Structure formats: structure tokens, C-alpha cells
């Protein structure tokens, strides 16, 4: 039997490791590691737990394919509900992966579900030239609850991390591995909490594990580089009927440098509201990068309608099929590199990590009749 794959589990927080208290579910330091040690799915009792740099190391039983995983659990202090996660926390996770990169075969990040799609998107940009598997997962119900999704989610993530080389930042939930910067949370109470409306899963897990290798990106060619400088002067604004030009102008004031503008349908905004268009034009003229993303969970921004063309004419960047989470974190990343606004506008329309579809015009298999 081959040596077990070495997987570093970064436990940042979230529901998966919480315990019941008089105030409801709360994070509890050390609790998750104790529970994993007691569960035969994660700890083969024939292999004793070891401690390395203060972290527990378990070896799993063999999988159906005969593969084992040696998982090292590194617990963060403090453990955070994901609603408290920020850019500094993204940087900490990215730096920890960077420091441990050569010592491990893959990485699993345990994270709360509320902002998991933001973290997965951000890490996909921050980890440049990634050549190893990084998977974010968590659960809707804690691991120690009788009816929980945590077992399947963590086991699935560990199995994929230990057996496959998928050199991307991914999100695993409800038997599906999604590209991290394509995922969105779709359900606050169901187990199938995440979906990827504009890009199908990379891997689906049933009795067998089916990977769609044609969808998976090639590994980076150079050494891993970790960029932790993320520009915080970025925000998102959802258009709504009746929005005033004063509201928009106030929102676009300095120090704002980047905006995700969530528009209607296929990227439409009121083209008869000159006051709104003038406010957007004034902001783009002074260097604010405004990216047009649809409010819909599926579909793409296009120039089919005049209402969509009006935005492009005042300098708003078409965001294609970017999710708002990916658009926001990509703006933070590009502006954090110190690029000028024109370079950022150009790169927002380029496919850097599989986050958007380039050249997505519809193609037909038959000749057009003359």
C-alpha cells in the first residue's frame, strides 16, 4: 500500500466544529480535533495519533481505492463564524498554505458557509501559479449532531484532496466539487447549500468518484506565489427601481476605487436616466473601476439591449458571467497589485483563474442559410 497523502486541514471556524451551549451553537477550541480522533472514518485506531508542531495528525482507514490520508489539523485562534471573516483572514489562510506548501500534497480549509464563496474566490486569485489542490468545505449542521452533513462534506473533501491532483481552489459541498470562484451560496437551510450556475461541477461523488478532467485547469508552471495585498476600497451596489442619482453619487465617492454594479437581467440599467449614467461616467473618469454583473444567479452580461449598452458607453466594464463574489474579490486582488485603472479594467475581462467565460458567443453547428 502506498504512503498516505499528506493533507493539511486549516480549521478557520464555522458551524462544522461547533458545540451546543446554553446560547446555541458556539465555537469550542480543541473540540473538533477530539471528535475527529473518536470517529473511525477519520482515524484508523490501528495508527496512533501523533502531534507535530502542536497539531494532531490522524491517518484515515483505506478508501475503496486503497488510499489513506494523513490529515494534520491546524486550528485557528480565534475560531470565527464566517460572517466575521475579512481580508486579513483570507491573507492568513493564503500565507499558511504558502508556508506549508512544500510539506503537504493538498489542503482543506474548514470554513463557515455564509462567506465561503467570497473566501474561495479570493484565495483563487491570491494563490498564484497554484499546482496543488485546495478545497474549502464546512457544514450546515455541526459534526457532532446526529443528523449532520458535516461527515459527508469533510470525508468527500479529504477523499478528493488525497486521491486527485486538482490544481485549483475549490469548494466541496453536498457531493459536488465546484470551482471556488464560480460558487455561490444558494440555500440558507438546505444541505445542498452551494451551486455554480454558470459552470458545472469539477467532480461529483457517489458510489464512484467522477472527475471531469476537461473542465479542470492545468497546474501553474512556476513556484507558488502568495499575494496578500487586497485593496479594501471596493464595494458592491445592487440596482433597484427608483434608485436616486444622489444615492449613487454618494456611494461612488472617494476613497472608493472599485465597484461591482449588480444590474438587471443580462446586464441592464435604466438608459433613460441620464442622471444615473452621468454619475457613473464621472466616477469612471476619475479612475473608479465599475464592473457590471447580473443580479441573476445564472446567465451572462451581454450587449443585446440598449439598456446594457448604455453602461458600456459610460465606461462600465462588462463582467460576462462573473459571480458578484468573484468580481468583488478579483477587483480587490487587481487593485491590490497597484495596477492602474485601465489595466484593471482590461484584466477584469480576462480569464485569470477560470472565473469567467471568454468568447462566450453562441455557436451553431449548421451553416446559416443565405
N, C-alpha and C positions, 0 to 999 in steps of 0.2 A: 504494500500500500504506500502511496506517495506521501511525502511530508504534508502536514496540514497547511492550507493557505493562511497567511497571517493577515488578519483584518483588524484595524483599529476602529473601535466604536467610540465616537465622541458624543457623550451624553450631555447635551446642552440644556435639556429640560423638557417640558411638555407633559401632557396627560399620561403618556406611556408608563412613567415611573412613579406616578403619584400614589399616595395612600389616603385612605379615608380618615377624616378627623371631624371634630365637632363643628368645624366651619366648612365642611365639604372636602373635596379633593385638594391636597396640598403637596408640594414637592417635599421629599424627605431624603436628606443626604445619606448615601450608603444603601438605601433601601433597594434600589433596582439591582445592584450587584448581588445582594444577598438572595433576592428572588431568582435571578438567573442561575446562581450556583445550585439552587434547590430543584431546578427544573431539568429533567433528563433530556429534553430537546436541545438544551444549550450546553449542558455539562455532562460529559461521559464520566460517570462515577469511577471508572477504572483509571482515569487520568486525573491526578490530583491538581487542584487549583494552585497556581503559582502567582507570586507577586513580583512585579517588575516596575521600578520607579513609582511605587505606591499604587499601582494599578493591578486589578485582578486579571488573570489570564485563564480562560476556560478553553477546553477542547471539546468540540461537539462530537456526537456519535457519527458514524459514516452515513452519508446520504445514499440514495438509491444508486448513484453512480460510484459509490465507494470513496467519495471525497470528504475530508474533515476540514473544519475551520478552527483555527486557534484565534479566539477573539480576545483582544485586550480592551477593557472598558476604562475609559478616562472620563471621570465625572467632573463637570464644571461646578465652580463655586462663585456666585450663587447659581442654583438651578433656576431657569427662567421660564415663566409662561411665555409663549411666543408673542403675545401682544406687547410684551416688554422688550422684544428684540429690536436692536438698532444696527446702524452701520458698524459701530465698534465691535458688536458681536459677530457680524459677518467677517470682519477682519481677523478676529481671534480664531474663528474656525478655519479660515483660509491659512493663517500662519501656522496653526497646529498641524494641518495637513502638509504644509510645506516643510516643516521641521522633521516630520516623521516619514516623509515621502519615500526615502530610500529603504526604510526598515520594514515597510509593510507592502503587501500586494494590493490591498484595496482599503476603502474607508466607508464606514457607515456613520451617518450623523442622525442622532435621535433628537427630534425637534417637535415642538408643538405645531398643530395643524393650521392655526389661524394665519400665520405669516410664512408658512413653509414654502409657498410658491415664490415669495419675494426672495427668501434666502437661497433657494435653489437657483433662481435666475441670477442673483448677484454672484454666487460662487462660480457659476459657469463662465462669467466674464473675468473674475478675479484670478482664477487658476489658469494662467496662460500656458499653452502647449501641454495640456494635461494628457497623460498617457496611461493613467490608471483609473479604475472605477471608483466613483464617489456616489453614494446613494443616501438621500435623505428619506427618513421614514418616521412614523410615530403611530398614534392610535387615537381613536375617538373615546375609548374606554380604557382605564388603567390595566396593566398586565395582570394584576392580582385579582381582578374582578372575575367572577365565574363565567360570565358571557362577555368575552372581550375579543376585539380584533387585533390586539397587540401581538399575540402569538404568531398569527399568520403573517402579519406585516414584518415583524423582526426576523422571523425564520426565512421568509421569502427574500428579504433584502440580503441577509447573510449568505443564503444559498447562492444567489446570483453573484454577489461580491466574491465568494470563494471559488466559484466554478467557471466564471466567464470573465473575459477581458473586454470590458465595455468602457472605452476611454472618454467618458462623458460624466457630467454632473447630472444625476438622475433623481427621480422621485418615485418611490415604490409605495403603492397602496392598493389594497383590495385585488391582489393577484396580478397587478399590471405595473410594469416598469415604464415610466414616462420620461421623455426628455425634460429635464428640470425647468428649462426656460420656455417650455410650451405648456406647462401645467398650471391649472387654476383650481382653487377650492370651489366646489360646486354645491356642497351639501353640508350643513352645519350639524346634522343629526344622524345621517345615514353612514354606513360603513364604507360605501363607495364614494368617498368624500372628494376625490380629485378626478379631473378629466382633462383631456387635451383636445379641444375641439378642432384645431387646425392641423394636428399631426398625430398619426396613430401610435399606439404603444410600441416601444422597442422590444419588449419581452412580455409574454403572457404565461402565467404559471397555472398549470392544472396538475393532472397526474404526471404529465411530462412538461418540460420547460421548453417553450418555443420562442426562439430569438429571431427577429427579423434583421439579419445581418446587413441587408442592403440599406436599411434606414440608419444604421449606426455609423457615426463619424470615425474617420481614421484618427489614430493617436497623433499627438503633437510630435513634431520632428526634433525639437530642441529640448533642452532641460526645462523642467517646470520653473515658471516664474510666477511669483505671487504679488499681485498689485493690491494693496490695501487702501490706497488713497481714493476714497469715494467722495465726490463733491456733494455736500448736503443741500445745496441751494437749488433743489429740484422739487417739483410738486406735480400733482395731478388735479385736473379740474374736469368735472363731468358737466357737459352742457345740459341745459334743461329749458323747456319752453318758457319764455318770459325773462330769461337772464338779462340783466341790465348791463349797459356798457360801463357804468361806474363800477359795478361789481367786478367785471372782467379787468378793467384798468387797474383797480386796486390790487387785484390778485397778481397782476403781471409786474408789479413794482420791483425795483431792486431790493434785496440782493439776488432775486430770482434769476437763474441762468438757464434753466431747462424746464419744460412743461410737457406733460402728457395730456393732450386735449382729447377727452373721450367724447366722440361725436355720435350722431345718429346713423343707424344702418350701415351703408357702405362708405362711411366717412363724410357724412353730410352735415352742414351747418346752415343757418339762415343766410342765404345770399342776398336777401333784400334788406338786411340790417347793416347799412353802411357803417353805423357807429361801432358795431362789434368788429367788423372787418378792419376798420381804421385802428382800433385798439390793438388788434393782433399785428397789423402792419407796423405800428410804432414800436412794439416790443421786438419784433424780428429785426427791424432796422438798427436797434441798439445792441443786437447780438444775442438776444434770448432765443434759444433753440426750442421750437414748439413742434411736437410730433403728434400727428393725427392718428388716433386709434379708435376703432369702433367700440361702442358700448355692448355690442352683441358678443356672445361667447363663441361664436363660430362665424367665419367669413373674413373678408378682407376689405381694406380701404381701396376704393377704385375711383376713377375719374369719369364714371358713367354719367353722373348727374351734374348739372350746373352748380348745384349746392355744394358739391365736393370740389369742383374746380376752383370755386371762389377762394377756398382756403389756400390752395396751392399758389394762387396768384398773389397772395399777400405774404408768401414766404413760409407757410406751414409745411413741414416735411410729411409726406405720406408714409404712414407706418406699416403699410402692407398688412400682414396677418400677425403682427406682434401682439402679444398679450399686454395689457397695461402694466403688469408686474415686470415683464421683460423689458418693456420700453423704459420704464422708470429707472430700473437698475442699470440698464445699458447707458442711459444718459448720465447717471452718477459716475459710472466707470469711465466713459469717454471724457467727460468734463474733468474728472479727477486726474486724468493723464496730462492735463494742461493744454489740450488741443484748442485751437481757435474754433470759433463758431461754425465757420464754413467746413472745416474738416469734420467736426462733429455731425453737421447736417449730412455730409456725404456718407460717413460711416454708419449713421443710423439707418441708411438704406442698403447697407451691405450685410451679407450673412457672415457673421463672425463665429458663432458657435451653434449654428443650426436653429437660431431663434426666429428666423423669418424665411419665407419662401421668396426667392428671387426669380424673376422671369416667370411669374405665375399666370401668364395669359393662357386662356383656354385653347387647347389644340384639338383639331378634329382629324379623324383617321381617313376621311374621304376628301377628294378634291372638291373645291367649291365649283358649282355649275357656272358656266359662262353664258 
